């Protein structure tokens, strides 16, 4: 599976969920940082954490495997 597609899917899923729980009257926030920007940063952060967790799990599983000593022919 392509990692870029997986990260994009996770970011969009988290962003969509955060938009659903956001108050509707703040959709057009005119402050220095919009609500949409905050939600995108949160979604990206969650996606990075998910990918890091997946990679950490794979690395840990490989590190826990026993080492086979080489033998002479």
Backbone as a chain_set.jsonl record, in Angstrom:
{"seq": "XXXXXXXXXXXXXXXXXXXXXXXXXXXXXXXXXXXXXXXXXXXXXXXXXXXXXXXXXXXXXXXXXXXXXXXXX", "coords": {"N": [[0.849, -1.179, 0.0], [0.509, 2.22, -0.78], [2.187, 4.648, 1.027], [1.742, 7.409, 0.99], [-0.895, 7.671, 0.083], [-2.224, 6.423, 2.155], [-1.613, 8.124, 4.335], [-2.811, 10.512, 3.457], [-5.49, 9.706, 3.375], [-5.967, 9.205, 6.095], [-5.541, 11.761, 7.205], [-7.614, 13.226, 5.962], [-9.834, 11.86, 6.928], [-9.694, 12.282, 9.726], [-9.825, 15.087, 9.73], [-12.395, 15.471, 8.638], [-13.975, 14.342, 10.671], [-13.371, 16.08, 12.786], [-14.413, 18.46, 11.758], [-17.104, 17.903, 11.859], [-17.706, 17.992, 14.563], [-17.172, 20.587, 15.177], [-18.37, 23.848, 16.024], [-20.978, 25.339, 14.09], [-21.217, 28.094, 13.649], [-18.686, 29.096, 13.582], [-17.544, 28.68, 11.15], [-16.639, 30.615, 9.358], [-14.448, 32.028, 10.502], [-12.734, 34.993, 11.197], [-10.336, 35.501, 12.357], [-6.779, 35.604, 13.213], [-5.854, 33.026, 12.869], [-7.636, 30.594, 11.272], [-10.438, 28.466, 12.067], [-10.533, 26.294, 10.409], [-7.854, 26.025, 9.616], [-6.686, 25.316, 12.068], [-7.966, 22.867, 12.503], [-6.96, 21.408, 10.342], [-4.225, 21.286, 11.032], [-4.408, 19.822, 13.408], [-5.491, 17.434, 12.414], [-3.402, 16.645, 10.717], [-1.384, 16.276, 12.608], [-2.428, 14.137, 14.099], [-2.449, 12.201, 12.108], [0.303, 11.906, 11.633], [1.069, 10.894, 14.107], [-0.287, 8.443, 14.08], [0.914, 7.116, 11.895], [3.551, 7.054, 12.853], [3.195, 5.391, 15.048], [2.473, 2.984, 13.784], [4.806, 2.441, 12.308], [6.65, 2.275, 14.437], [5.689, 0.016, 15.766], [6.196, -1.977, 13.822], [9.002, -1.823, 13.632], [9.708, -2.496, 16.257], [8.741, -5.127, 16.407], [10.433, -6.396, 14.571], [12.869, -5.981, 15.869], [12.556, -7.518, 18.129], [12.784, -10.111, 17.269], [14.63, -13.168, 17.294], [18.166, -13.49, 16.877], [19.869, -15.185, 14.359], [22.748, -17.02, 14.524], [25.499, -16.949, 12.305], [26.642, -19.746, 10.386], [29.403, -21.828, 9.53], [30.076, -23.168, 6.276]], "CA": [[0.0, 0.0, 0.0], [1.275, 3.456, -0.887], [2.132, 5.377, 2.305], [1.164, 8.738, 0.755], [-2.351, 7.524, 0.003], [-2.701, 6.099, 3.497], [-1.521, 9.332, 5.162], [-3.843, 11.434, 2.987], [-6.793, 9.195, 3.82], [-6.077, 9.408, 7.549], [-5.686, 13.202, 7.445], [-8.957, 13.65, 5.555], [-10.811, 11.256, 7.838], [-9.639, 13.01, 11.0], [-10.314, 16.431, 9.467], [-13.848, 15.391, 8.495], [-14.571, 14.118, 11.988], [-13.237, 17.307, 13.568], [-15.345, 19.448, 11.218], [-18.461, 17.56, 12.292], [-17.925, 18.386, 15.958], [-16.921, 22.023, 15.315], [-19.584, 24.667, 15.955], [-21.255, 25.819, 12.733], [-21.095, 29.544, 13.537], [-17.272, 29.45, 13.458], [-17.049, 28.256, 9.842], [-15.981, 31.735, 8.676], [-13.689, 32.773, 11.494], [-11.893, 35.998, 10.554], [-9.184, 35.753, 13.214], [-5.461, 35.408, 12.613], [-5.816, 31.622, 12.469], [-9.022, 30.142, 11.126], [-10.766, 27.17, 12.638], [-10.17, 25.295, 9.41], [-6.406, 25.816, 9.71], [-6.428, 24.579, 13.304], [-8.405, 21.49, 12.302], [-6.002, 20.756, 9.44], [-3.014, 20.993, 11.796], [-4.726, 18.727, 14.329], [-5.626, 16.22, 11.603], [-2.06, 16.259, 10.269], [-0.678, 15.763, 13.78], [-2.954, 12.803, 14.407], [-1.972, 11.298, 11.055], [1.722, 11.64, 11.894], [1.135, 10.015, 15.276], [-0.742, 7.107, 13.667], [1.964, 6.522, 11.064], [4.691, 6.773, 13.733], [2.836, 4.207, 15.833], [2.549, 1.812, 12.91], [6.228, 2.178, 12.041], [7.283, 1.85, 15.689], [5.282, -1.373, 15.996], [6.92, -2.848, 12.897], [10.414, -1.832, 14.021], [9.816, -3.231, 17.514], [8.568, -6.552, 16.104], [11.671, -6.878, 13.947], [13.935, -5.962, 16.868], [12.317, -8.572, 19.115], [13.078, -11.433, 16.702], [15.939, -13.673, 17.716], [19.218, -13.41, 15.865], [20.443, -16.478, 14.014], [24.195, -16.929, 14.348], [25.944, -17.556, 11.048], [27.396, -20.998, 10.531], [30.35, -22.072, 8.429], [29.577, -24.243, 5.377]], "C": [[0.895, 1.242, 0.0], [1.093, 4.288, 0.387], [1.512, 6.759, 2.132], [-0.358, 8.678, 0.725], [-2.918, 7.258, 1.391], [-2.678, 7.336, 4.398], [-2.604, 10.324, 4.76], [-5.226, 10.991, 3.453], [-6.996, 9.428, 5.313], [-6.298, 10.887, 7.862], [-7.099, 13.649, 7.103], [-10.037, 13.07, 6.466], [-10.857, 12.008, 9.168], [-10.194, 14.421, 10.816], [-11.843, 16.44, 9.348], [-14.548, 15.195, 9.825], [-14.496, 15.38, 12.851], [-14.183, 18.395, 13.058], [-16.779, 19.168, 11.664], [-18.735, 18.033, 13.712], [-17.701, 19.877, 16.18], [-18.246, 22.79, 15.255], [-19.751, 25.278, 14.566], [-21.058, 27.333, 12.59], [-19.636, 29.995, 13.405], [-16.684, 29.053, 12.105], [-16.272, 29.357, 9.141], [-15.268, 32.627, 9.688], [-12.74, 33.735, 10.785], [-10.674, 36.355, 11.416], [-7.876, 35.486, 12.484], [-5.295, 33.968, 12.129], [-7.251, 31.133, 12.417], [-9.209, 28.775, 11.783], [-10.363, 26.058, 11.673], [-8.663, 24.993, 9.459], [-6.05, 25.009, 10.952], [-6.808, 23.122, 13.123], [-7.466, 20.733, 11.366], [-4.726, 20.397, 10.187], [-3.256, 19.842, 12.771], [-4.813, 17.413, 13.567], [-4.256, 15.728, 11.128], [-1.258, 15.677, 11.428], [-1.131, 14.367, 14.159], [-2.461, 11.799, 13.377], [-0.506, 10.941, 11.269], [1.867, 10.687, 13.077], [0.719, 8.586, 14.92], [0.341, 6.406, 12.859], [3.18, 6.176, 11.922], [4.414, 5.535, 14.579], [2.931, 2.929, 15.028], [4.006, 1.444, 12.655], [6.945, 1.683, 13.292], [6.943, 0.391, 15.988], [6.033, -2.339, 15.094], [8.394, -2.949, 13.276], [10.607, -2.655, 15.295], [9.667, -4.73, 17.286], [9.825, -7.137, 15.473], [12.804, -6.946, 14.965], [13.777, -7.082, 17.897], [12.605, -9.974, 18.579], [14.481, -11.863, 17.126], [16.917, -13.642, 16.541], [19.764, -14.818, 15.629], [21.937, -16.296, 13.77], [24.591, -17.579, 13.033], [26.747, -18.823, 11.308], [28.281, -21.193, 9.307], [29.805, -23.203, 7.56], [30.315, -25.548, 5.569]], "O": [[1.908, 1.294, 0.698], [-0.035, 4.592, 0.774], [0.825, 7.238, 3.034], [-1.028, 9.546, 1.285], [-3.961, 7.798, 1.759], [-3.626, 7.569, 5.147], [-3.25, 10.916, 5.625], [-6.036, 11.814, 3.878], [-8.086, 9.808, 5.741], [-7.143, 11.228, 8.689], [-7.719, 14.377, 7.878], [-11.041, 13.728, 6.739], [-11.934, 12.33, 9.67], [-10.954, 14.9, 11.658], [-12.504, 17.32, 9.898], [-15.586, 15.803, 10.085], [-15.445, 15.707, 13.563], [-14.703, 19.176, 13.856], [-17.573, 20.093, 11.828], [-19.855, 18.428, 14.035], [-18.006, 20.389, 17.257], [-19.145, 22.409, 14.505], [-18.772, 25.687, 13.943], [-20.758, 27.802, 11.492], [-19.383, 31.17, 13.141], [-15.467, 29.082, 11.927], [-15.335, 29.066, 8.398], [-15.474, 33.841, 9.712], [-12.021, 33.334, 9.87], [-10.056, 37.4, 11.216], [-7.865, 35.183, 11.291], [-4.669, 33.723, 11.098], [-7.992, 31.244, 13.393], [-8.25, 28.039, 12.015], [-9.9, 24.999, 12.098], [-8.255, 23.836, 9.355], [-5.205, 24.116, 10.892], [-6.067, 22.231, 13.537], [-7.205, 19.548, 11.574], [-4.193, 19.304, 9.994], [-2.393, 18.981, 12.936], [-4.279, 16.396, 14.009], [-3.988, 14.527, 11.139], [-0.534, 14.697, 11.254], [-0.314, 13.512, 14.501], [-2.096, 10.676, 13.725], [-0.121, 9.783, 11.1], [2.696, 9.778, 13.048], [1.315, 7.627, 15.411], [0.651, 5.24, 13.107], [3.779, 5.116, 11.74], [5.311, 4.72, 14.799], [3.41, 1.908, 15.522], [4.392, 0.281, 12.771], [7.764, 0.767, 13.212], [7.805, -0.378, 16.412], [6.461, -3.402, 15.543], [8.971, -4.036, 13.245], [11.563, -3.424, 15.399], [10.383, -5.523, 17.898], [10.233, -8.249, 15.808], [13.614, -7.871, 14.926], [14.765, -7.54, 18.472], [12.664, -10.928, 19.355], [15.384, -11.043, 17.293], [16.529, -13.753, 15.377], [20.079, -15.543, 16.572], [22.342, -15.511, 12.912], [24.077, -18.642, 12.683], [27.437, -18.946, 12.319], [27.943, -20.775, 8.2], [29.137, -24.103, 8.069], [30.014, -26.533, 4.894]]}, "num_chains": 1, "name": "protein.A"}
